[in-house]
Amino acid sequence: MSVVFLALAPVLVEAHTIPGGLTLHQMASAADVIAAARIEHVGAEPHGAGPLPPVEARILAWLREGDTKVGKIRFVPHRHADESYVVGEEILLFLERRRPDAKDAAAVPYQSVEAIADRIVLVPATRATWIDATRVYAALGKGARASADPAALGRVTVSMLGSAEPRVVTFALRDLTLAGAAPLIGEADVPALTALLDDGARPATLRVGLLMELERRKLVPVGPSWIPLLRAAPPNDRVQVIRAAAARAFVPAVTAELASILEKGERDAAIAAARALGAEGNEAAVEPLGRAVDREPEELRFAALGSLRRVGSPAAREILARVAKSHADPETRRVATTEQNLLDARASAPPPAPAPAGTSAPSPSSGTGLGWKGITAGIVAVMLACLVVFLRKGKGKSE
């Protein structure tokens, strides 16, 4: 999973970040200067592909002074579309020194770490929360700390996961994921983190991301905690949680809960559950999927047929054959025939070549039809979704 987020790391140019690519910890560790500031001047738009003009800001509070103590600071911004700073806007600034040979480096010595679109706007309701959080990360020091002192970053991460500001929590969760196998959290942190999982006031998608991380780190059993998440997910998050639970469909209790949603849930949830049940060899899903192929709407029937093909068992094949031959709806018959042909093609494909001597194939998780590859794919999907949802929500609240 860390590979996905590493792709969002800084690039070695003056426009150094990809939108959404840095967490609060990463911005703080990269910056020579950190401050709360008010934008006072934004230069005119360049003609053509010219460089962006410097931005001038008045410092309101220093969080890391570096080697400057001026009241105003000028820096080179960077952006990836048509974003612009707003005069009078209060933001957190994360600035790093420009290369000495950069044009106008003497007059404009700094460049922003974050892109304009990723700026953190300070508004009265959350200003103190953001400044306090940034001070904590700034205190960790400049430079990467996850490998050198995982315990320090871990303590901060656990604290930030409990923040009331969704974007702060999202940053902390990404730090946890990016740390890979580094022991940022351990058994002692489980009670506090499981309390967050059980907190229905917190966004369901964020709780899903935290649960996946706890399971990945083997700090909680795989599967059981999904049941309350699936049952308590609010309507706006329900489909997203169901999709994430597909990575745990090999757990009998999760399959049973998804089957219940398939049979009793509202339209979109039922369709999502039909898709989520389609794990190879998930025999327990065949019966409820078989009932779904005779229900409305047709999208639900098509989702169930696709999942039966992915299950691929003899019982699933039998249902596909029946629907392809005798279903009342012609389009459903056509889809069933297509799924049946795909399944036959998979069965007739030559087996994979044996691994070279001295190597071993990766083993799937014990008792599962999915290996860690599938699980990691689910984690990636949910974390990216969390990132998009909560960056948008955070900006909506701030702006």
Contacts in CASP RR format, 6 or more apart in sequence:
PFRMAT RR
TARGET T0000
AUTHOR 0000-0000-0000
METHOD contacts of the structure
MODEL  1
MSVVFLALAPVLVEAHTIPGGLTLHQMASAADVIAAARIEHVGAEPHGAG
PLPPVEARILAWLREGDTKVGKIRFVPHRHADESYVVGEEILLFLERRRP
DAKDAAAVPYQSVEAIADRIVLVPATRATWIDATRVYAALGKGARASADP
AALGRVTVSMLGSAEPRVVTFALRDLTLAGAAPLIGEADVPALTALLDDG
ARPATLRVGLLMELERRKLVPVGPSWIPLLRAAPPNDRVQVIRAAAARAF
VPAVTAELASILEKGERDAAIAAARALGAEGNEAAVEPLGRAVDREPEEL
RFAALGSLRRVGSPAAREILARVAKSHADPETRRVATTEQNLLDARASAP
PPAPAPAGTSAPSPSSGTGLGWKGITAGIVAVMLACLVVFLRKGKGKSE
1 177 0 8 1.000
1 180 0 8 1.000
1 216 0 8 1.000
1 376 0 8 1.000
1 379 0 8 1.000
1 380 0 8 1.000
1 383 0 8 1.000
2 177 0 8 1.000
2 178 0 8 1.000
2 179 0 8 1.000
2 180 0 8 1.000
4 380 0 8 1.000
4 383 0 8 1.000
4 384 0 8 1.000
5 21 0 8 1.000
5 174 0 8 1.000
5 177 0 8 1.000
5 178 0 8 1.000
5 383 0 8 1.000
6 178 0 8 1.000
7 18 0 8 1.000
8 18 0 8 1.000
8 20 0 8 1.000
8 21 0 8 1.000
8 22 0 8 1.000
9 21 0 8 1.000
9 22 0 8 1.000
9 26 0 8 1.000
10 16 0 8 1.000
10 17 0 8 1.000
10 22 0 8 1.000
10 30 0 8 1.000
10 113 0 8 1.000
11 17 0 8 1.000
11 18 0 8 1.000
14 76 0 8 1.000
14 78 0 8 1.000
14 98 0 8 1.000
14 102 0 8 1.000
14 111 0 8 1.000
15 78 0 8 1.000
15 79 0 8 1.000
15 80 0 8 1.000
15 115 0 8 1.000
16 78 0 8 1.000
16 111 0 8 1.000
16 113 0 8 1.000
17 78 0 8 1.000
17 113 0 8 1.000
17 114 0 8 1.000
17 115 0 8 1.000
17 118 0 8 1.000
18 80 0 8 1.000
18 115 0 8 1.000
19 80 0 8 1.000
19 115 0 8 1.000
19 117 0 8 1.000
19 118 0 8 1.000
20 115 0 8 1.000
20 117 0 8 1.000
20 118 0 8 1.000
20 387 0 8 1.000
20 391 0 8 1.000
21 118 0 8 1.000
22 30 0 8 1.000
22 113 0 8 1.000
22 114 0 8 1.000
22 118 0 8 1.000
23 171 0 8 1.000
23 172 0 8 1.000
23 174 0 8 1.000
23 175 0 8 1.000
23 178 0 8 1.000
24 120 0 8 1.000
24 133 0 8 1.000
24 134 0 8 1.000
24 137 0 8 1.000
24 160 0 8 1.000
24 168 0 8 1.000
24 171 0 8 1.000
24 172 0 8 1.000
25 137 0 8 1.000
25 140 0 8 1.000
25 145 0 8 1.000
25 153 0 8 1.000
25 156 0 8 1.000
25 157 0 8 1.000
25 171 0 8 1.000
25 172 0 8 1.000
25 175 0 8 1.000
26 175 0 8 1.000
27 94 0 8 1.000
27 113 0 8 1.000
27 114 0 8 1.000
28 34 0 8 1.000
28 64 0 8 1.000
28 94 0 8 1.000
28 134 0 8 1.000
28 137 0 8 1.000
28 138 0 8 1.000
28 140 0 8 1.000
28 141 0 8 1.000
29 137 0 8 1.000
29 140 0 8 1.000
29 141 0 8 1.000
29 142 0 8 1.000
29 143 0 8 1.000
29 144 0 8 1.000
29 145 0 8 1.000
30 94 0 8 1.000
30 96 0 8 1.000
30 113 0 8 1.000
30 142 0 8 1.000
30 143 0 8 1.000
31 64 0 8 1.000
31 94 0 8 1.000
31 95 0 8 1.000
31 96 0 8 1.000
31 113 0 8 1.000
31 142 0 8 1.000
32 64 0 8 1.000
32 66 0 8 1.000
32 67 0 8 1.000
32 95 0 8 1.000
32 96 0 8 1.000
32 97 0 8 1.000
32 110 0 8 1.000
32 142 0 8 1.000
33 64 0 8 1.000
33 65 0 8 1.000
33 66 0 8 1.000
33 68 0 8 1.000
33 73 0 8 1.000
33 93 0 8 1.000
33 94 0 8 1.000
33 95 0 8 1.000
33 96 0 8 1.000
33 110 0 8 1.000
34 62 0 8 1.000
34 63 0 8 1.000
34 64 0 8 1.000
34 92 0 8 1.000
34 93 0 8 1.000
34 94 0 8 1.000
34 95 0 8 1.000
34 134 0 8 1.000
34 138 0 8 1.000
35 59 0 8 1.000
35 60 0 8 1.000
35 61 0 8 1.000
35 62 0 8 1.000
35 63 0 8 1.000
35 64 0 8 1.000
35 73 0 8 1.000
35 92 0 8 1.000
35 93 0 8 1.000
35 95 0 8 1.000
36 59 0 8 1.000
36 60 0 8 1.000
36 61 0 8 1.000
36 63 0 8 1.000
36 90 0 8 1.000
36 91 0 8 1.000
36 92 0 8 1.000
36 93 0 8 1.000
36 122 0 8 1.000
36 127 0 8 1.000
36 131 0 8 1.000
37 57 0 8 1.000
37 58 0 8 1.000
37 59 0 8 1.000
37 60 0 8 1.000
37 73 0 8 1.000
37 90 0 8 1.000
37 91 0 8 1.000
37 92 0 8 1.000
37 93 0 8 1.000
38 57 0 8 1.000
38 58 0 8 1.000
38 60 0 8 1.000
38 88 0 8 1.000
38 89 0 8 1.000
38 90 0 8 1.000
38 91 0 8 1.000
39 55 0 8 1.000
39 56 0 8 1.000
39 57 0 8 1.000
39 85 0 8 1.000
39 86 0 8 1.000
39 87 0 8 1.000
39 88 0 8 1.000
39 89 0 8 1.000
39 90 0 8 1.000
39 91 0 8 1.000
40 56 0 8 1.000
40 57 0 8 1.000
40 58 0 8 1.000
40 72 0 8 1.000
40 87 0 8 1.000
40 88 0 8 1.000
41 55 0 8 1.000
41 56 0 8 1.000
41 87 0 8 1.000
42 53 0 8 1.000
42 55 0 8 1.000
42 84 0 8 1.000
42 85 0 8 1.000
42 86 0 8 1.000
42 87 0 8 1.000
43 53 0 8 1.000
43 54 0 8 1.000
43 55 0 8 1.000
44 53 0 8 1.000
46 52 0 8 1.000
46 53 0 8 1.000
51 76 0 8 1.000
51 103 0 8 1.000
52 76 0 8 1.000
52 77 0 8 1.000
52 78 0 8 1.000
52 79 0 8 1.000
54 74 0 8 1.000
54 75 0 8 1.000
54 76 0 8 1.000
54 77 0 8 1.000
54 104 0 8 1.000
54 107 0 8 1.000
54 108 0 8 1.000
55 74 0 8 1.000
55 75 0 8 1.000
55 76 0 8 1.000
55 77 0 8 1.000
55 85 0 8 1.000
56 72 0 8 1.000
56 73 0 8 1.000
56 74 0 8 1.000
57 72 0 8 1.000
57 73 0 8 1.000
57 74 0 8 1.000
57 75 0 8 1.000
57 91 0 8 1.000
57 93 0 8 1.000
58 71 0 8 1.000
58 72 0 8 1.000
59 70 0 8 1.000
59 71 0 8 1.000
59 72 0 8 1.000
59 73 0 8 1.000
60 90 0 8 1.000
61 131 0 8 1.000
62 69 0 8 1.000
63 92 0 8 1.000
63 131 0 8 1.000
63 134 0 8 1.000
63 135 0 8 1.000
63 138 0 8 1.000
64 138 0 8 1.000
64 142 0 8 1.000
68 109 0 8 1.000
73 93 0 8 1.000
73 95 0 8 1.000
73 110 0 8 1.000
74 107 0 8 1.000
74 108 0 8 1.000
74 109 0 8 1.000
74 110 0 8 1.000
75 93 0 8 1.000
75 95 0 8 1.000
75 108 0 8 1.000
75 110 0 8 1.000
75 111 0 8 1.000
75 112 0 8 1.000
76 98 0 8 1.000
76 108 0 8 1.000
76 110 0 8 1.000
76 111 0 8 1.000
76 112 0 8 1.000
77 85 0 8 1.000
77 111 0 8 1.000
77 112 0 8 1.000
77 116 0 8 1.000
78 111 0 8 1.000
78 112 0 8 1.000
78 115 0 8 1.000
78 116 0 8 1.000
79 115 0 8 1.000
79 116 0 8 1.000
79 117 0 8 1.000
80 115 0 8 1.000
80 117 0 8 1.000
81 117 0 8 1.000
83 115 0 8 1.000
83 116 0 8 1.000
83 117 0 8 1.000
84 116 0 8 1.000
85 91 0 8 1.000
85 116 0 8 1.000
85 119 0 8 1.000
89 121 0 8 1.000
90 121 0 8 1.000
90 122 0 8 1.000
90 123 0 8 1.000
90 127 0 8 1.000
91 119 0 8 1.000
91 120 0 8 1.000
91 121 0 8 1.000
91 122 0 8 1.000
92 119 0 8 1.000
92 120 0 8 1.000
92 122 0 8 1.000
92 130 0 8 1.000
92 131 0 8 1.000
92 134 0 8 1.000
93 112 0 8 1.000
94 112 0 8 1.000
94 113 0 8 1.000
94 114 0 8 1.000
95 110 0 8 1.000
95 111 0 8 1.000
95 112 0 8 1.000
95 113 0 8 1.000
96 110 0 8 1.000
96 111 0 8 1.000
96 113 0 8 1.000
97 109 0 8 1.000
97 110 0 8 1.000
97 111 0 8 1.000
98 105 0 8 1.000
98 108 0 8 1.000
98 109 0 8 1.000
98 110 0 8 1.000
98 111 0 8 1.000
99 105 0 8 1.000
114 120 0 8 1.000
120 130 0 8 1.000
120 167 0 8 1.000
120 398 0 8 1.000
121 395 0 8 1.000
121 398 0 8 1.000
121 399 0 8 1.000
122 130 0 8 1.000
122 131 0 8 1.000
122 398 0 8 1.000
123 397 0 8 1.000
123 398 0 8 1.000
125 397 0 8 1.000
126 165 0 8 1.000
126 397 0 8 1.000
126 398 0 8 1.000
129 163 0 8 1.000
129 164 0 8 1.000
129 165 0 8 1.000
129 168 0 8 1.000
130 165 0 8 1.000
130 168 0 8 1.000
133 160 0 8 1.000
133 163 0 8 1.000
133 165 0 8 1.000
133 168 0 8 1.000
136 156 0 8 1.000
136 159 0 8 1.000
136 160 0 8 1.000
137 156 0 8 1.000
140 149 0 8 1.000
140 152 0 8 1.000
140 153 0 8 1.000
140 156 0 8 1.000
145 152 0 8 1.000
145 153 0 8 1.000
146 153 0 8 1.000
146 175 0 8 1.000
146 178 0 8 1.000
146 179 0 8 1.000
146 182 0 8 1.000
146 184 0 8 1.000
147 182 0 8 1.000
150 179 0 8 1.000
150 182 0 8 1.000
150 183 0 8 1.000
150 184 0 8 1.000
151 183 0 8 1.000
151 184 0 8 1.000
153 175 0 8 1.000
153 179 0 8 1.000
153 184 0 8 1.000
154 176 0 8 1.000
154 184 0 8 1.000
154 185 0 8 1.000
156 172 0 8 1.000
157 172 0 8 1.000
157 175 0 8 1.000
157 176 0 8 1.000
157 184 0 8 1.000
157 185 0 8 1.000
158 185 0 8 1.000
158 189 0 8 1.000
158 192 0 8 1.000
158 193 0 8 1.000
160 168 0 8 1.000
160 169 0 8 1.000
160 171 0 8 1.000
160 172 0 8 1.000
161 169 0 8 1.000
161 172 0 8 1.000
161 173 0 8 1.000
161 176 0 8 1.000
161 193 0 8 1.000
161 196 0 8 1.000
161 210 0 8 1.000
162 169 0 8 1.000
162 172 0 8 1.000
162 196 0 8 1.000
163 169 0 8 1.000
163 172 0 8 1.000
165 394 0 8 1.000
166 203 0 8 1.000
166 206 0 8 1.000
166 390 0 8 1.000
166 393 0 8 1.000
166 394 0 8 1.000
167 390 0 8 1.000
167 391 0 8 1.000
167 393 0 8 1.000
167 394 0 8 1.000
169 202 0 8 1.000
169 206 0 8 1.000
169 390 0 8 1.000
170 206 0 8 1.000
170 386 0 8 1.000
170 387 0 8 1.000
170 390 0 8 1.000
170 391 0 8 1.000
173 206 0 8 1.000
173 209 0 8 1.000
173 210 0 8 1.000
173 213 0 8 1.000
173 383 0 8 1.000
173 386 0 8 1.000
174 383 0 8 1.000
174 387 0 8 1.000
175 184 0 8 1.000
176 184 0 8 1.000
176 185 0 8 1.000
176 213 0 8 1.000
177 213 0 8 1.000
177 379 0 8 1.000
177 383 0 8 1.000
185 193 0 8 1.000
185 217 0 8 1.000
185 219 0 8 1.000
186 217 0 8 1.000
186 219 0 8 1.000
187 219 0 8 1.000
189 219 0 8 1.000
190 214 0 8 1.000
190 219 0 8 1.000
190 220 0 8 1.000
193 210 0 8 1.000
193 214 0 8 1.000
193 219 0 8 1.000
194 214 0 8 1.000
194 220 0 8 1.000
194 225 0 8 1.000
196 202 0 8 1.000
196 207 0 8 1.000
196 210 0 8 1.000
197 207 0 8 1.000
197 210 0 8 1.000
197 211 0 8 1.000
197 214 0 8 1.000
197 225 0 8 1.000
197 229 0 8 1.000
198 228 0 8 1.000
199 207 0 8 1.000
200 207 0 8 1.000
200 232 0 8 1.000
203 237 0 8 1.000
203 389 0 8 1.000
203 390 0 8 1.000
204 229 0 8 1.000
204 232 0 8 1.000
204 233 0 8 1.000
204 234 0 8 1.000
204 237 0 8 1.000
204 238 0 8 1.000
204 240 0 8 1.000
204 241 0 8 1.000
205 237 0 8 1.000
205 240 0 8 1.000
205 241 0 8 1.000
205 244 0 8 1.000
205 382 0 8 1.000
205 385 0 8 1.000
205 386 0 8 1.000
205 389 0 8 1.000
205 390 0 8 1.000
206 386 0 8 1.000
206 390 0 8 1.000
207 229 0 8 1.000
208 229 0 8 1.000
208 240 0 8 1.000
208 241 0 8 1.000
208 244 0 8 1.000
208 382 0 8 1.000
208 386 0 8 1.000
209 244 0 8 1.000
209 379 0 8 1.000
209 382 0 8 1.000
209 383 0 8 1.000
209 386 0 8 1.000
211 220 0 8 1.000
211 225 0 8 1.000
211 226 0 8 1.000
211 229 0 8 1.000
212 244 0 8 1.000
212 247 0 8 1.000
212 375 0 8 1.000
212 378 0 8 1.000
212 379 0 8 1.000
212 382 0 8 1.000
212 383 0 8 1.000
213 379 0 8 1.000
214 220 0 8 1.000
214 225 0 8 1.000
215 221 0 8 1.000
215 222 0 8 1.000
215 223 0 8 1.000
215 225 0 8 1.000
215 375 0 8 1.000
216 375 0 8 1.000
216 379 0 8 1.000
222 248 0 8 1.000
222 251 0 8 1.000
222 365 0 8 1.000
223 248 0 8 1.000
223 251 0 8 1.000
223 253 0 8 1.000
223 254 0 8 1.000
224 251 0 8 1.000
224 253 0 8 1.000
226 245 0 8 1.000
226 248 0 8 1.000
226 251 0 8 1.000
226 253 0 8 1.000
226 254 0 8 1.000
226 257 0 8 1.000
227 253 0 8 1.000
227 254 0 8 1.000
227 257 0 8 1.000
229 241 0 8 1.000
229 245 0 8 1.000
230 241 0 8 1.000
230 242 0 8 1.000
230 245 0 8 1.000
230 254 0 8 1.000
230 257 0 8 1.000
230 258 0 8 1.000
230 261 0 8 1.000
231 257 0 8 1.000
233 240 0 8 1.000
233 241 0 8 1.000
233 242 0 8 1.000
238 268 0 8 1.000
238 269 0 8 1.000
238 272 0 8 1.000
239 268 0 8 1.000
239 269 0 8 1.000
239 272 0 8 1.000
240 382 0 8 1.000
240 385 0 8 1.000
242 258 0 8 1.000
242 261 0 8 1.000
242 269 0 8 1.000
242 272 0 8 1.000
242 273 0 8 1.000
242 276 0 8 1.000
243 272 0 8 1.000
243 275 0 8 1.000
243 276 0 8 1.000
243 381 0 8 1.000
243 382 0 8 1.000
244 378 0 8 1.000
244 381 0 8 1.000
244 382 0 8 1.000
245 254 0 8 1.000
245 257 0 8 1.000
245 258 0 8 1.000
245 276 0 8 1.000
246 275 0 8 1.000
246 276 0 8 1.000
246 277 0 8 1.000
246 278 0 8 1.000
246 279 0 8 1.000
246 378 0 8 1.000
247 370 0 8 1.000
247 374 0 8 1.000
247 375 0 8 1.000
247 377 0 8 1.000
247 378 0 8 1.000
247 379 0 8 1.000
248 254 0 8 1.000
248 375 0 8 1.000
249 255 0 8 1.000
249 258 0 8 1.000
249 276 0 8 1.000
249 277 0 8 1.000
249 278 0 8 1.000
249 279 0 8 1.000
249 282 0 8 1.000
249 285 0 8 1.000
249 370 0 8 1.000
250 279 0 8 1.000
250 282 0 8 1.000
250 365 0 8 1.000
250 367 0 8 1.000
250 368 0 8 1.000
250 369 0 8 1.000
250 370 0 8 1.000
252 284 0 8 1.000
255 277 0 8 1.000
255 282 0 8 1.000
255 284 0 8 1.000
255 285 0 8 1.000
256 284 0 8 1.000
258 273 0 8 1.000
258 276 0 8 1.000
258 277 0 8 1.000
258 285 0 8 1.000
259 273 0 8 1.000
259 277 0 8 1.000
259 284 0 8 1.000
259 285 0 8 1.000
259 288 0 8 1.000
261 269 0 8 1.000
261 270 0 8 1.000
261 272 0 8 1.000
261 273 0 8 1.000
262 270 0 8 1.000
262 273 0 8 1.000
262 274 0 8 1.000
262 277 0 8 1.000
262 288 0 8 1.000
262 289 0 8 1.000
262 292 0 8 1.000
262 304 0 8 1.000
263 270 0 8 1.000
263 288 0 8 1.000
263 291 0 8 1.000
263 292 0 8 1.000
265 273 0 8 1.000
267 297 0 8 1.000
267 300 0 8 1.000
270 292 0 8 1.000
270 300 0 8 1.000
271 299 0 8 1.000
271 300 0 8 1.000
271 303 0 8 1.000
274 289 0 8 1.000
274 292 0 8 1.000
274 300 0 8 1.000
274 303 0 8 1.000
274 304 0 8 1.000
274 307 0 8 1.000
275 303 0 8 1.000
275 306 0 8 1.000
275 307 0 8 1.000
277 285 0 8 1.000
277 288 0 8 1.000
277 289 0 8 1.000
277 307 0 8 1.000
277 311 0 8 1.000
278 285 0 8 1.000
278 289 0 8 1.000
278 306 0 8 1.000
278 307 0 8 1.000
278 308 0 8 1.000
278 310 0 8 1.000
278 311 0 8 1.000
279 285 0 8 1.000
279 310 0 8 1.000
279 311 0 8 1.000
279 369 0 8 1.000
279 370 0 8 1.000
280 310 0 8 1.000
280 311 0 8 1.000
280 312 0 8 1.000
280 369 0 8 1.000
280 370 0 8 1.000
281 311 0 8 1.000
281 312 0 8 1.000
281 313 0 8 1.000
281 369 0 8 1.000
282 311 0 8 1.000
282 369 0 8 1.000
283 311 0 8 1.000
283 313 0 8 1.000
283 315 0 8 1.000
285 307 0 8 1.000
285 311 0 8 1.000
286 308 0 8 1.000
286 311 0 8 1.000
286 313 0 8 1.000
286 315 0 8 1.000
286 316 0 8 1.000
286 319 0 8 1.000
289 304 0 8 1.000
289 307 0 8 1.000
289 308 0 8 1.000
289 311 0 8 1.000
289 316 0 8 1.000
289 319 0 8 1.000
290 304 0 8 1.000
290 308 0 8 1.000
290 319 0 8 1.000
292 300 0 8 1.000
292 301 0 8 1.000
292 303 0 8 1.000
292 304 0 8 1.000
293 301 0 8 1.000
293 304 0 8 1.000
293 305 0 8 1.000
293 308 0 8 1.000
293 319 0 8 1.000
293 323 0 8 1.000
293 327 0 8 1.000
293 332 0 8 1.000
293 336 0 8 1.000
294 301 0 8 1.000
294 327 0 8 1.000
295 301 0 8 1.000
298 329 0 8 1.000
298 331 0 8 1.000
298 332 0 8 1.000
301 329 0 8 1.000
301 332 0 8 1.000
301 335 0 8 1.000
302 332 0 8 1.000
302 335 0 8 1.000
305 320 0 8 1.000
305 323 0 8 1.000
305 332 0 8 1.000
305 335 0 8 1.000
305 336 0 8 1.000
305 339 0 8 1.000
306 339 0 8 1.000
308 316 0 8 1.000
308 319 0 8 1.000
308 320 0 8 1.000
308 339 0 8 1.000
309 316 0 8 1.000
309 320 0 8 1.000
309 339 0 8 1.000
309 340 0 8 1.000
309 342 0 8 1.000
309 343 0 8 1.000
312 343 0 8 1.000
317 340 0 8 1.000
317 343 0 8 1.000
320 336 0 8 1.000
320 339 0 8 1.000
320 340 0 8 1.000
320 343 0 8 1.000
321 340 0 8 1.000
323 332 0 8 1.000
323 333 0 8 1.000
323 336 0 8 1.000
324 333 0 8 1.000
324 336 0 8 1.000
324 337 0 8 1.000
324 340 0 8 1.000
325 333 0 8 1.000
326 333 0 8 1.000
327 333 0 8 1.000
327 336 0 8 1.000
355 361 0 8 1.000
362 371 0 8 1.000
362 372 0 8 1.000
362 373 0 8 1.000
363 371 0 8 1.000
364 370 0 8 1.000
364 371 0 8 1.000
364 372 0 8 1.000
365 371 0 8 1.000
365 372 0 8 1.000
365 375 0 8 1.000
END
